[in-house]
């Protein structure tokens, strides 16, 4: 689960993609695509009362495509895809893994 991304930091919709990278004992790495989460949003949420009450993005990504013994060794990456080239400096998120 990824949470804590504020929709107000973006103008319009955006996409999150998640990957996991695992290195074996020999240094060889494998990358797993965990999926995507589309966030549909207005261009400006500041003028919408309903939007302001639902600003936090919460996305769930399944780990079923990964071998269970590799989850603890994985480095997880979530990328934000937005039409702008620069992400807001205040962008932060929290990643939680439930086994």
Secondary structure, DSSP 8 states (H G I E B T S, - for coil): -EEEEEGGGSSS-EEEEEEEEEE-TTS-EEEEEEEEEEE---S--TT-HHHHTS-EEEE----TTS-GGGTTT-EEEEEEE-SSSS--TT---EE----
